[in-house]
């Protein structure tokens, strides 16, 4: 944008480096609005030359505004892409955490099941045996009440597995909620700082007009 203004000023016979740098400095000032820039640059140039600079300066300001808008658009696209990437990484991290918790629960359940079988075998290892006649005439040694006890233990194990999985899921949801709250706080703080900065710019413009 400053190159365009410099070239146009050269075309009307102004090639003084100090003058051009002063004008381009005003042009690139992000705290001033287009009308302020136009008034300041044209007023300065008219003091050193009788030529009409309004059209030249206005075109330079328009080009500068277009370039600034395009740059802002690109920056927003990059920020959006980074934010999306951060969310995806967070989602994958939560999935890994959830899977790790599930694996831990499975290991705990497997160890508990082994202990339950060992207790069962120890409890019925040689007691409560009974000989019964099968329909085919063969005799079979069985343990009184053993099948019923096994059914109860299996049922309890399944219930405990469900409870452990639900607990792991609740912990995962809690972790996800905490991260979401932290992210929202961060976005709110950024928005607050942005508004504060805009407020300061507005105050600066008002002081300049006074």
MDTraj code that builds the backbone (N, CA, C; nanometers):
import mdtraj as md
import numpy as np

residues = "UNK UNK UNK UNK UNK UNK UNK UNK UNK UNK UNK UNK UNK UNK UNK UNK UNK UNK UNK UNK UNK UNK UNK UNK UNK UNK UNK UNK UNK UNK UNK UNK UNK UNK UNK UNK UNK UNK UNK UNK UNK UNK UNK UNK UNK UNK UNK UNK UNK UNK UNK UNK UNK UNK UNK UNK UNK UNK UNK UNK UNK UNK UNK UNK UNK UNK UNK UNK UNK UNK UNK UNK UNK UNK UNK UNK UNK UNK UNK UNK UNK UNK UNK UNK UNK UNK UNK UNK UNK UNK UNK UNK UNK UNK UNK UNK UNK UNK UNK UNK UNK UNK UNK UNK UNK UNK UNK UNK UNK UNK UNK UNK UNK UNK UNK UNK UNK UNK UNK UNK UNK UNK UNK UNK UNK UNK UNK UNK UNK UNK UNK UNK UNK UNK UNK UNK UNK UNK UNK UNK UNK UNK UNK UNK UNK UNK UNK UNK UNK UNK UNK UNK UNK UNK UNK UNK UNK UNK UNK UNK UNK UNK UNK UNK UNK UNK UNK UNK UNK UNK UNK UNK UNK UNK UNK UNK UNK UNK UNK UNK UNK UNK UNK UNK UNK UNK UNK UNK UNK UNK UNK UNK UNK UNK UNK UNK UNK UNK UNK UNK UNK UNK UNK UNK UNK UNK UNK UNK UNK UNK".split()
xyz = np.array([
    [0.0825, -0.1200, 0.0000],
    [0.0000, 0.0000, 0.0000],
    [0.0867, 0.1262, 0.0000],
    [0.1975, 0.1268, 0.0768],
    [0.2866, 0.2422, 0.0812],
    [0.3610, 0.2580, -0.0517],
    [0.3891, 0.1468, -0.1198],
    [0.4568, 0.1532, -0.2494],
    [0.3708, 0.2258, -0.3524],
    [0.2403, 0.1983, -0.3489],
    [0.1486, 0.2636, -0.4428],
    [0.1495, 0.4145, -0.4216],
    [0.1396, 0.4566, -0.2954],
    [0.1384, 0.5996, -0.2657],
    [0.2702, 0.6651, -0.3056],
    [0.3800, 0.5963, -0.2772],
    [0.5115, 0.6506, -0.3128],
    [0.5242, 0.6701, -0.4640],
    [0.4768, 0.5711, -0.5402],
    [0.4859, 0.5803, -0.6863],
    [0.3994, 0.6945, -0.7402],
    [0.2786, 0.7079, -0.6863],
    [0.1898, 0.8145, -0.7333],
    [0.2450, 0.9531, -0.6995],
    [0.3059, 0.9651, -0.5828],
    [0.3658, 1.0944, -0.5463],
    [0.4844, 1.1261, -0.6360],
    [0.5614, 1.0233, -0.6702],
    [0.6732, 1.0443, -0.7632],
    [0.6233, 1.0914, -0.8992],
    [0.5065, 1.0384, -0.9408],
    [0.4508, 1.0754, -1.0719],
    [0.4112, 1.2223, -1.0797],
    [0.3784, 1.2809, -0.9615],
    [0.3412, 1.4245, -0.9625],
    [0.4567, 1.5119, -0.9166],
    [0.5769, 1.4550, -0.9123],
    [0.6963, 1.5346, -0.8864],
    [0.7403, 1.5410, -0.7419],
    [0.6808, 1.4624, -0.6536],
    [0.7246, 1.4631, -0.5137],
    [0.8070, 1.3381, -0.4882],
    [0.9368, 1.3587, -0.4702],
    [1.0268, 1.2456, -0.4475],
    [1.1106, 1.2621, -0.3208],
    [1.0740, 1.3603, -0.2407],
    [1.1469, 1.3829, -0.1160],
    [1.1207, 1.2653, -0.0201],
    [1.2272, 1.2019, 0.0258],
    [1.2138, 1.0830, 0.1113],
    [1.1407, 1.1131, 0.2410],
    [1.1702, 1.2251, 0.3041],
    [1.1083, 1.2607, 0.4320],
    [0.9576, 1.2795, 0.4164],
    [0.9169, 1.3460, 0.3064],
    [0.7736, 1.3691, 0.2824],
    [0.7009, 1.2368, 0.2597],
    [0.7612, 1.1504, 0.1776],
    [0.6984, 1.0218, 0.1455],
    [0.6870, 0.9339, 0.2705],
    [0.7936, 0.9316, 0.3502],
    [0.7907, 0.8501, 0.4715],
    [0.6856, 0.9004, 0.5700],
    [0.6709, 1.0302, 0.5788],
    [0.5694, 1.0862, 0.6690],
    [0.4284, 1.0451, 0.6240],
    [0.4033, 1.0541, 0.4930],
    [0.2708, 1.0202, 0.4390],
    [0.2412, 0.8708, 0.4525],
    [0.3406, 0.7876, 0.4213],
    [0.3186, 0.6427, 0.4329],
    [0.3019, 0.6011, 0.5790],
    [0.3670, 0.6761, 0.6693],
    [0.3499, 0.6470, 0.8125],
    [0.2063, 0.6677, 0.8566],
    [0.1463, 0.7771, 0.8087],
    [0.0050, 0.8029, 0.8411],
    [-0.0838, 0.6963, 0.7762],
    [-0.0499, 0.6604, 0.6526],
    [-0.1293, 0.5607, 0.5794],
    [-0.1315, 0.4263, 0.6518],
    [-0.0208, 0.3892, 0.7122],
    [-0.0100, 0.2586, 0.7772],
    [-0.0509, 0.2607, 0.9246],
    [-0.0933, 0.3761, 0.9744],
    [-0.1369, 0.3873, 1.1143],
    [-0.2724, 0.3172, 1.1312],
    [-0.2754, 0.2084, 1.2047],
    [-0.3985, 0.1303, 1.2217],
    [-0.4959, 0.1943, 1.3202],
    [-0.4502, 0.2922, 1.3987],
    [-0.5379, 0.3549, 1.4977],
    [-0.6230, 0.4669, 1.4379],
    [-0.5901, 0.5116, 1.3159],
    [-0.6644, 0.6203, 1.2520],
    [-0.7628, 0.5643, 1.1504],
    [-0.8804, 0.6300, 1.1369],
    [-0.9786, 0.5843, 1.0387],
    [-0.9471, 0.6473, 0.9025],
    [-1.0085, 0.5975, 0.7944],
    [-0.9780, 0.6467, 0.6591],
    [-0.9952, 0.7975, 0.6426],
    [-1.0999, 0.8552, 0.7019],
    [-1.1225, 0.9997, 0.6874],
    [-1.0097, 1.0799, 0.7524],
    [-0.9660, 1.0341, 0.8682],
    [-0.8564, 1.1033, 0.9370],
    [-0.7281, 1.0955, 0.8546],
    [-0.7025, 0.9779, 0.7972],
    [-0.5823, 0.9617, 0.7144],
    [-0.5875, 1.0527, 0.5924],
    [-0.7043, 1.0562, 0.5252],
    [-0.7195, 1.1378, 0.4055],
    [-0.6957, 1.2852, 0.4377],
    [-0.7576, 1.3318, 0.5454],
    [-0.7436, 1.4727, 0.5841],
    [-0.5994, 1.5069, 0.6210],
    [-0.5340, 1.4169, 0.6952],
    [-0.3979, 1.4454, 0.7417],
    [-0.2983, 1.4454, 0.6261],
    [-0.3066, 1.3441, 0.5383],
    [-0.2091, 1.3340, 0.4288],
    [-0.2288, 1.4446, 0.3260],
    [-0.3562, 1.4652, 0.2853],
    [-0.3839, 1.5689, 0.1854],
    [-0.3451, 1.7071, 0.2394],
    [-0.3770, 1.7337, 0.3648],
    [-0.3421, 1.8619, 0.4254],
    [-0.1921, 1.8845, 0.4286],
    [-0.1171, 1.7814, 0.4568],
    [0.0292, 1.7923, 0.4609],
    [0.0867, 1.8160, 0.3220],
    [0.0354, 1.7405, 0.2214],
    [0.0891, 1.7524, 0.0854],
    [0.0541, 1.8879, 0.0229],
    [-0.0648, 1.9384, 0.0538],
    [-0.1041, 2.0681, -0.0029],
    [-0.0169, 2.1821, 0.0508],
    [0.0479, 2.1568, 0.1630],
    [0.1365, 2.2596, 0.2188],
    [0.2694, 2.2658, 0.1452],
    [0.3022, 2.1595, 0.0713],
    [0.4303, 2.1564, -0.0006],
    [0.4115, 2.1599, -0.1518],
    [0.2857, 2.1501, -0.1983],
    [0.2620, 2.1519, -0.3423],
    [0.1197, 2.1996, -0.3698],
    [0.0989, 2.2565, -0.4880],
    [-0.0329, 2.3065, -0.5253],
    [-0.1152, 2.2029, -0.6000],
    [-0.0635, 2.0853, -0.6207],
    [-0.1359, 1.9811, -0.6931],
    [-0.2531, 1.9273, -0.6094],
    [-0.3481, 1.8627, -0.6797],
    [-0.4639, 1.8037, -0.6112],
    [-0.4297, 1.6587, -0.5751],
    [-0.4202, 1.6324, -0.4465],
    [-0.3786, 1.4995, -0.4010],
    [-0.4948, 1.4126, -0.3500],
    [-0.6152, 1.4683, -0.3511],
    [-0.7292, 1.3960, -0.2905],
    [-0.7518, 1.2599, -0.3547],
    [-0.7547, 1.2571, -0.4879],
    [-0.7819, 1.1308, -0.5570],
    [-0.6710, 1.0286, -0.5318],
    [-0.5464, 1.0729, -0.5422],
    [-0.4317, 0.9845, -0.5213],
    [-0.4345, 0.9227, -0.3816],
    [-0.4527, 1.0089, -0.2829],
    [-0.4494, 0.9616, -0.1444],
    [-0.5688, 0.8701, -0.1154],
    [-0.6863, 0.9067, -0.1677],
    [-0.8062, 0.8237, -0.1438],
    [-0.7876, 0.6835, -0.2025],
    [-0.7314, 0.6767, -0.3233],
    [-0.7064, 0.5458, -0.3841],
    [-0.6060, 0.4648, -0.3028],
    [-0.5040, 0.5326, -0.2516],
    [-0.4037, 0.4646, -0.1688],
    [-0.4674, 0.4099, -0.0406],
    [-0.5557, 0.4890, 0.0189],
    [-0.6246, 0.4456, 0.1415],
    [-0.7167, 0.3274, 0.1119],
    [-0.7890, 0.3323, -0.0003],
    [-0.8778, 0.2213, -0.0379],
    [-0.7988, 0.0923, -0.0577],
    [-0.6848, 0.1049, -0.1276],
    [-0.6015, -0.0130, -0.1493],
    [-0.5485, -0.0674, -0.0157],
    [-0.5111, 0.0250, 0.0724],
    [-0.4606, -0.0159, 0.2035],
    [-0.5693, -0.0892, 0.2830],
    [-0.6923, -0.0392, 0.2740],
    [-0.8040, -0.1030, 0.3451],
    [-0.8309, -0.2423, 0.2896],
    [-0.8244, -0.2571, 0.1573],
    [-0.8463, -0.3879, 0.0948],
    [-0.7387, -0.4880, 0.1372],
    [-0.6130, -0.4411, 0.1357],
    [-0.5030, -0.5291, 0.1752],
    [-0.5146, -0.5680, 0.3231],
    [-0.5550, -0.4723, 0.4055],
    [-0.5704, -0.4999, 0.5486],
    [-0.6822, -0.6005, 0.5734],
    [-0.7936, -0.5845, 0.5008],
    [-0.9064, -0.6777, 0.5156],
    [-0.8671, -0.8180, 0.4705],
    [-0.7918, -0.8257, 0.3606],
    [-0.7483, -0.9565, 0.3106],
    [-0.6526, -1.0225, 0.4090],
    [-0.5628, -0.9418, 0.4646],
    [-0.4678, -0.9941, 0.5631],
    [-0.5410, -1.0446, 0.6878],
    [-0.6405, -0.9669, 0.7316],
    [-0.7193, -1.0060, 0.8485],
    [-0.7953, -1.1357, 0.8211],
    [-0.8488, -1.1478, 0.6994],
    [-0.9221, -1.2682, 0.6611],
    [-0.8317, -1.3913, 0.6647],
    [-0.7098, -1.3762, 0.6142],
    [-0.6146, -1.4872, 0.6152],
    [-0.5768, -1.5258, 0.7583],
    [-0.5563, -1.4232, 0.8419],
    [-0.5207, -1.4503, 0.9810],
    [-0.6341, -1.5230, 1.0539],
    [-0.7583, -1.4844, 1.0243],
    [-0.8725, -1.5505, 1.0854],
    [-0.8824, -1.6962, 1.0396],
    [-0.8527, -1.7189, 0.9105],
    [-0.8570, -1.8554, 0.8577],
    [-0.7514, -1.9422, 0.9256],
    [-0.6323, -1.8839, 0.9429],
    [-0.5244, -1.9582, 1.0104],
    [-0.5625, -1.9876, 1.1549],
    [-0.6187, -1.8857, 1.2228],
    [-0.6592, -1.9031, 1.3629],
    [-0.7682, -2.0093, 1.3753],
    [-0.8622, -2.0082, 1.2799],
    [-0.9699, -2.1067, 1.2814],
    [-0.9154, -2.2477, 1.2600],
    [-0.8195, -2.2591, 1.1679],
    [-0.7596, -2.3901, 1.1426],
    [-0.6840, -2.4408, 1.2655],
    [-0.6106, -2.3500, 1.3313],
    [-0.5367, -2.3890, 1.4515],
    [-0.6320, -2.4286, 1.5637],
    [-0.7435, -2.3538, 1.5753],
    [-0.8415, -2.3855, 1.6790],
    [-0.9043, -2.5229, 1.6537],
    [-0.9368, -2.5492, 1.5248],
    [-0.9923, -2.6801, 1.4902],
    [-0.8942, -2.7927, 1.5182],
    [-0.7672, -2.7668, 1.4877],
    [-0.6640, -2.8673, 1.5147],
    [-0.6501, -2.8918, 1.6646],
    [-0.6581, -2.7827, 1.7424],
    [-0.6480, -2.7972, 1.8882],
    [-0.7639, -2.8783, 1.9437],
    [-0.8847, -2.8543, 1.8899],
    [-1.0014, -2.9309, 1.9349],
    [-0.9872, -3.0786, 1.8996],
    [-0.9357, -3.1056, 1.7795],
    [-0.9178, -3.2452, 1.7380],
    [-0.8145, -3.3138, 1.8260],
    [-0.7054, -3.2440, 1.8555],
    [-0.6032, -3.3020, 1.9427],
    [-0.6592, -3.3272, 2.0824],
    [-0.7435, -3.2338, 2.1296],
    [-0.8056, -3.2507, 2.2616],
    [-0.8993, -3.3715, 2.2612],
    [-0.9761, -3.3850, 2.1507],
    [-1.0680, -3.4990, 2.1402],
    [-0.9922, -3.6312, 2.1407],
    [-0.8823, -3.6372, 2.0666],
    [-0.8009, -3.7586, 2.0632],
    [-0.7401, -3.7881, 2.1998],
    [-0.6992, -3.6814, 2.2694],
    [-0.6417, -3.6998, 2.4026],
    [-0.7456, -3.7560, 2.4987],
    [-0.8698, -3.7047, 2.4896],
    [-0.9775, -3.7552, 2.5750],
    [-1.0066, -3.9021, 2.5441],
    [-1.0028, -3.9358, 2.4154],
    [-1.0255, -4.0753, 2.3768],
    [-0.9160, -4.1662, 2.4328],
    [-0.7912, -4.1182, 2.4263],
    [-0.6811, -4.1976, 2.4811],
    [-0.6965, -4.2153, 2.6323],
    [-0.7337, -4.1040, 2.6992],
    [-0.7532, -4.1121, 2.8441],
    [-0.8644, -4.2100, 2.8787],
    [-0.9746, -4.2021, 2.8011],
    [-1.0873, -4.2923, 2.8274],
    [-1.0467, -4.4375, 2.8055],
    [-0.9703, -4.4623, 2.6974],
    [-0.9275, -4.5994, 2.6683],
    [-0.8327, -4.6509, 2.7759],
    [-0.7446, -4.5637, 2.8231],
    [-0.6527, -4.6043, 2.9300],
    [-0.7288, -4.6410, 3.0566],
    [-0.8319, -4.5613, 3.0885],
    [-0.9131, -4.5908, 3.2068],
    [-0.9866, -4.7243, 3.1905],
    [-1.0389, -4.7462, 3.0693],
    [-1.1102, -4.8722, 3.0439],
    [-1.0148, -4.9908, 3.0557],
    [-0.8931, -4.9745, 3.0026],
    [-0.7941, -5.0825, 3.0115],
    [-0.7586, -5.1126, 3.1569],
    [-0.7460, -5.0047, 3.2366],
    [-0.7145, -5.0238, 3.3789],
    [-0.8268, -5.0989, 3.4485],
    [-0.9521, -5.0578, 3.4167],
    [-1.0678, -5.1254, 3.4771],
    [-1.0711, -5.2722, 3.4366],
    [-1.0409, -5.3007, 3.3096],
    [-1.0411, -5.4394, 3.2626],
    [-0.9369, -5.5229, 3.3369],
    [-0.8188, -5.4647, 3.3553],
    [-0.7137, -5.5365, 3.4279],
    [-0.7559, -5.5626, 3.5719],
    [-0.8190, -5.4603, 3.6325],
    [-0.8649, -5.4773, 3.7698],
    [-0.9714, -5.5860, 3.7784],
    [-1.0619, -5.5868, 3.6783],
    [-1.1678, -5.6880, 3.6779],
    [-1.1104, -5.8281, 3.6572],
    [-1.0126, -5.8402, 3.5668],
    [-0.9510, -5.9707, 3.5411],
    [-0.8840, -6.0235, 3.6674],
    [-0.8139, -5.9367, 3.7388],
    [-0.7480, -5.9782, 3.8627],
    [-0.8512, -6.0189, 3.9674],
    [-0.9611, -5.9445, 3.9754],
    [-1.0661, -5.9765, 4.0722],
    [-1.1330, -6.1089, 4.0384],
    [-1.1555, -6.1326, 3.9082],
    [-1.2156, -6.2602, 3.8682],
    [-1.1258, -6.3776, 3.9048],
    [-0.9953, -6.3610, 3.8865],
    [-0.9036, -6.4693, 3.9242],
    [-0.9082, -6.4958, 4.0752],
    [-0.9136, -6.3876, 4.1528],
    [-0.9222, -6.4053, 4.2975],
    [-1.0523, -6.4736, 4.3386],
    [-1.1617, -6.4377, 4.2699],
    [-1.2901, -6.5012, 4.3015],
    [-1.2868, -6.6509, 4.2697],
    [-1.2252, -6.6900, 4.1579],
    [-1.2162, -6.8331, 4.1227],
    [-1.1314, -6.9084, 4.2249],
    [-1.0210, -6.8413, 4.2648],
    [-0.9347, -6.9058, 4.3643],
    [-1.0076, -6.9264, 4.4976],
    [-1.0857, -6.8255, 4.5377],
    [-1.1625, -6.8401, 4.6612],
    [-1.2682, -6.9492, 4.6473],
    [-1.3280, -6.9553, 4.5275],
    [-1.4300, -7.0566, 4.5038],
    [-1.3716, -7.1978, 4.5110],
    [-1.2579, -7.2182, 4.4436],
    [-1.1939, -7.3499, 4.4460],
    [-1.1485, -7.3868, 4.5866],
    [-1.0996, -7.2856, 4.6587],
    [-1.0560, -7.3121, 4.7948],
    [-1.1723, -7.3492, 4.8837],
    [-1.2856, -7.2821, 4.8623],
    [-1.4025, -7.3075, 4.9468],
    [-1.4649, -7.4437, 4.9198],
    [-1.4599, -7.4893, 4.7924],
    [-1.5260, -7.6147, 4.7570],
    [-1.4262, -7.7224, 4.7147],
    [-1.3027, -7.7051, 4.7522],
    [-1.1996, -7.7982, 4.7044],
    [-1.2250, -7.9444, 4.7381],
    [-1.2740, -7.9789, 4.8534],
    [-1.2953, -8.1198, 4.8826],
    [-1.4140, -8.1457, 4.9703],
    [-1.4977, -8.0490, 4.9846],
    [-1.6123, -8.0633, 5.0716],
    [-1.7420, -8.0514, 4.9929],
    [-1.8474, -8.1120, 5.0481],
    [-1.9793, -8.1000, 4.9870],
    [-1.9948, -8.1787, 4.8597],
    [-1.9153, -8.2844, 4.8426],
    [-1.9262, -8.3649, 4.7207],
    [-2.0424, -8.4632, 4.7349],
    [-2.1041, -8.4951, 4.6216],
    [-2.2175, -8.5884, 4.6217],
    [-2.2155, -8.6712, 4.4942],
    [-2.2467, -8.8028, 4.5072],
    [-2.2532, -8.8924, 4.3906],
    [-2.3979, -8.9031, 4.3488],
    [-2.4268, -8.8752, 4.2235],
    [-2.5628, -8.8826, 4.1713],
    [-2.5641, -8.9719, 4.0475],
    [-2.6784, -9.0321, 4.0212],
    [-2.6956, -9.1172, 3.9035],
    [-2.7484, -9.0355, 3.7872],
    [-2.6800, -9.0403, 3.6774],
    [-2.7239, -8.9700, 3.5590],
    [-2.8243, -9.0546, 3.4823],
    [-2.8999, -8.9946, 3.3920],
    [-2.9997, -9.0715, 3.3149],
    [-2.9392, -9.1854, 3.2335],
    [-2.8138, -9.1752, 3.1951],
    [-2.7517, -9.2829, 3.1164],
    [-2.6991, -9.3961, 3.2043],
    [-2.7217, -9.3850, 3.3346],
    [-2.6804, -9.4920, 3.4234],
    [-2.5426, -9.4730, 3.4827],
    [-2.4689, -9.3752, 3.4346],
    [-2.3357, -9.3492, 3.4868],
    [-2.3455, -9.2668, 3.6144],
    [-2.2454, -9.2812, 3.6988],
    [-2.2404, -9.2032, 3.8221],
    [-2.1527, -9.0809, 3.8008],
    [-2.1873, -8.9698, 3.8691],
    [-2.1130, -8.8449, 3.8544],
    [-2.0928, -8.7811, 3.9918],
    [-1.9741, -8.7314, 4.0118],
    [-1.9448, -8.6618, 4.1373],
    [-1.9702, -8.5134, 4.1155],
    [-2.0556, -8.4542, 4.1990],
    [-2.0870, -8.3114, 4.1881],
    [-2.0683, -8.2477, 4.3238],
    [-2.0587, -8.1140, 4.3234],
    [-2.0455, -8.0378, 4.4470],
    [-2.1795, -7.9719, 4.4779],
    [-2.2294, -7.9935, 4.5927],
    [-2.3587, -7.9403, 4.6321],
    [-2.3521, -7.7858, 4.6334],
    [-2.4480, -7.7280, 4.5640],
    [-2.4600, -7.5810, 4.5666],
    [-2.3545, -7.5073, 4.4879],
    [-2.2621, -7.5815, 4.4211],
    [-2.1512, -7.5144, 4.3531],
    [-2.1985, -7.4338, 4.2320],
    [-2.2872, -7.4930, 4.1516],
    [-2.3331, -7.4235, 4.0312],
    [-2.4089, -7.2950, 4.0668],
    [-2.4891, -7.3063, 4.1738],
    [-2.5648, -7.1891, 4.2164],
    [-2.4714, -7.0771, 4.2619],
    [-2.3668, -7.1184, 4.3356],
    [-2.2705, -7.0187, 4.3833],
    [-2.1983, -6.9525, 4.2670],
    [-2.1623, -7.0334, 4.1660],
    [-2.0931, -6.9771, 4.0489],
    [-2.1812, -6.8755, 3.9767],
    [-2.3104, -6.9087, 3.9638],
    [-2.4009, -6.8165, 3.8963],
    [-2.4060, -6.6830, 3.9704],
    [-2.4097, -6.6910, 4.1044],
    [-2.4127, -6.5674, 4.1828],
    [-2.2871, -6.4850, 4.1660],
    [-2.1723, -6.5529, 4.1621],
    [-2.0448, -6.4820, 4.1476],
    [-2.0339, -6.4175, 4.0104],
    [-2.0743, -6.4899, 3.9052],
    [-2.0700, -6.4350, 3.7695],
    [-2.1603, -6.3138, 3.7588],
    [-2.2799, -6.3247, 3.8183],
    [-2.3724, -6.2122, 3.8145],
    [-2.3142, -6.0906, 3.8852],
    [-2.2531, -6.1129, 4.0025],
    [-2.1912, -6.0026, 4.0757],
    [-2.0766, -5.9406, 3.9962],
    [-1.9994, -6.0278, 3.9277],
    [-1.8866, -5.9778, 3.8476],
    [-1.9364, -5.8900, 3.7341],
    [-2.0422, -5.9338, 3.6656],
    [-2.0971, -5.8545, 3.5549],
    [-2.1491, -5.7203, 3.6049],
    [-2.2162, -5.7226, 3.7196],
    [-2.2677, -5.5971, 3.7772],
    [-2.1531, -5.5019, 3.8102],
    [-2.0461, -5.5553, 3.8677],
    [-1.9314, -5.4724, 3.9041],
    [-1.8635, -5.4154, 3.7801],
    [-1.8573, -5.4941, 3.6721],
    [-1.7973, -5.4452, 3.5479],
    [-1.8752, -5.3266, 3.4940],
    [-2.0088, -5.3369, 3.4961],
    [-2.0923, -5.2268, 3.4482],
    [-2.0711, -5.1022, 3.5328],
    [-2.0675, -5.1212, 3.6655],
    [-2.0473, -5.0071, 3.7549],
    [-1.9115, -4.9421, 3.7330],
    [-1.8084, -5.0231, 3.7140],
    [-1.6737, -4.9682, 3.6923],
    [-1.6660, -4.8921, 3.5612],
    [-1.7315, -4.9456, 3.4576],
    [-1.7308, -4.8758, 3.3286],
    [-1.8050, -4.7439, 3.3370],
    [-1.9174, -4.7447, 3.4089],
    [-1.9922, -4.6202, 3.4261],
    [-1.9089, -4.5177, 3.5032],
    [-1.8361, -4.5644, 3.6043],
    [-1.7515, -4.4735, 3.6810],
    [-1.6408, -4.4143, 3.5927],
    [-1.5807, -4.5001, 3.5093],
    [-1.4755, -4.4520, 3.4195],
    [-1.5311, -4.3507, 3.3205],
    [-1.6538, -4.3747, 3.2703],
    [-1.7154, -4.2827, 3.1759],
    [-1.7461, -4.1485, 3.2418],
    [-1.7937, -4.1541, 3.3692],
    [-1.8220, -4.0295, 3.4410],
    [-1.6945, -3.9478, 3.4610],
    [-1.5861, -4.0144, 3.4932],
    [-1.4594, -3.9444, 3.5119],
    [-1.4118, -3.8808, 3.3815],
    [-1.4333, -3.9533, 3.2712],
    [-1.3942, -3.8998, 3.1398],
    [-1.4775, -3.7770, 3.1044],
    [-1.6090, -3.7847, 3.1282],
    [-1.6972, -3.6714, 3.1004],
    [-1.6608, -3.5508, 3.1868],
    [-1.6240, -3.5782, 3.3129],
    [-1.5853, -3.4703, 3.4033],
    [-1.4604, -3.4006, 3.3525],
    [-1.3631, -3.4789, 3.3050],
    [-1.2392, -3.4226, 3.2521],
    [-1.2659, -3.3390, 3.1282],
    [-1.3543, -3.3889, 3.0401],
    [-1.3883, -3.3155, 2.9185],
    [-1.4577, -3.1840, 2.9523],
    [-1.5455, -3.1872, 3.0530],
    [-1.6168, -3.0659, 3.0936],
    [-1.5196, -2.9615, 3.1489],
    [-1.4250, -3.0073, 3.2294],
    [-1.3275, -2.9148, 3.2865],
    [-1.2451, -2.8476, 3.1775],
    [-1.2031, -2.9256, 3.0789],
    [-1.1239, -2.8678, 2.9694],
    [-1.2074, -2.7696, 2.8880],
    [-1.3372, -2.8014, 2.8702],
    [-1.4246, -2.7115, 2.7958],
    [-1.4415, -2.5788, 2.8686],
    [-1.4592, -2.5858, 3.0014],
    [-1.4738, -2.4640, 3.0817],
    [-1.3482, -2.3786, 3.0725],
    [-1.2301, -2.4431, 3.0807],
    [-1.1044, -2.3696, 3.0708],
    [-1.0900, -2.3023, 2.9348],
    [-1.1317, -2.3729, 2.8283],
    [-1.1236, -2.3159, 2.6942],
    [-1.2158, -2.1951, 2.6809],
    [-1.3373, -2.2054, 2.7363],
    [-1.4319, -2.0945, 2.7294],
    [-1.3799, -1.9735, 2.8077],
    [-1.3169, -1.9979, 2.9234],
    [-1.2598, -1.8877, 3.0009],
    [-1.1512, -1.8167, 2.9209],
    [-1.0699, -1.8964, 2.8522],
    [-0.9612, -1.8380, 2.7717],
    [-1.0173, -1.7515, 2.6597],
    [-1.1241, -1.7997, 2.5912],
    [-1.1851, -1.7231, 2.4827],
    [-1.2500, -1.5948, 2.5346],
    [-1.3143, -1.6031, 2.6523],
    [-1.3756, -1.4839, 2.7112],
    [-1.2706, -1.3788, 2.7469],
    [-1.1558, -1.4247, 2.7987],
    [-1.0482, -1.3317, 2.8341],
    [-0.9918, -1.2651, 2.7094],
    [-0.9776, -1.3416, 2.6008],
    [-0.9289, -1.2827, 2.4757],
    [-1.0273, -1.1767, 2.4248],
    [-1.1573, -1.2097, 2.4327],
    [-1.2596, -1.1158, 2.3870],
    [-1.2583, -0.9882, 2.4716],
    [-1.2375, -1.0052, 2.6043],
    [-1.2329, -0.8885, 2.6929],
    [-1.1151, -0.7978, 2.6580],
    [-0.9988, -0.8593, 2.6343],
    [-0.8803, -0.7812, 2.5994],
    [-0.8980, -0.7099, 2.4659],
    [-0.9654, -0.7778, 2.3711],
    [-0.9890, -0.7179, 2.2407],
    [-1.0799, -0.5960, 2.2531],
    [-1.1880, -0.6113, 2.3348],
    [-1.2799, -0.4997, 2.3543],
    [-1.2103, -0.3836, 2.4247],
    [-1.1244, -0.4158, 2.5219],
    [-1.0516, -0.3118, 2.5934],
    [-0.9602, -0.2350, 2.4988],
    [-0.8970, -0.3084, 2.4068],
    [-0.8079, -0.2448, 2.3100],
    [-0.8867, -0.1533, 2.2160],
    [-1.0054, -0.1998, 2.1695],
    [-1.0895, -0.1183, 2.0827],
    [-1.1365, 0.0073, 2.1556],
    [-1.1657, -0.0068, 2.2849],
    [-1.2101, 0.1071, 2.3652],
    [-1.1003, 0.2129, 2.3737],
    [-0.9762, 0.1657, 2.3938],
    [-0.8639, 0.2587, 2.4018],
    [-0.8428, 0.3313, 2.2690],
    [-0.8603, 0.2586, 2.1579],
    [-0.8460, 0.3212, 2.0262],
    [-0.9517, 0.4300, 2.0063],
    [-1.0750, 0.3983, 2.0472],
    [-1.1845, 0.4947, 2.0327],
    [-1.1562, 0.6201, 2.1134],
    [-1.1072, 0.6010, 2.2364],
    [-1.0750, 0.7157, 2.3219],
    [-0.9634, 0.8000, 2.2598],
    [-0.8683, 0.7318, 2.1972],
    [-0.7566, 0.8015, 2.1344],
    [-0.8052, 0.8863, 2.0168],
    [-0.8999, 0.8282, 1.9383],
    [-0.9549, 0.9009, 1.8239],
    [-1.0324, 1.0244, 1.8712],
    [-1.1096, 1.0090, 1.9786],
    [-1.1890, 1.1207, 2.0295],
    [-1.0989, 1.2340, 2.0796],
    [-0.9893, 1.1978, 2.1473],
    [-0.8954, 1.2991, 2.1952],
    [-0.8331, 1.3736, 2.0775],
    [-0.8030, 1.2966, 1.9709],
    [-0.7393, 1.3582, 1.8542],
    [-0.8346, 1.4578, 1.7875],
    [-0.9650, 1.4237, 1.7846],
    [-1.0631, 1.5139, 1.7233],
    [-1.0793, 1.6411, 1.8048],
    [-1.0658, 1.6293, 1.9392],
    [-1.0785, 1.7471, 2.0257],
    [-0.9579, 1.8404, 2.0100],
])
top = md.Topology()
chain = top.add_chain()
for i, resn in enumerate(residues, 1):
    res = top.add_residue(resn, chain, resSeq=i)
    for name in ("N", "CA", "C"):
        top.add_atom(name, md.element.get_by_symbol(name[0]), res)
traj = md.Trajectory(xyz[None], top)
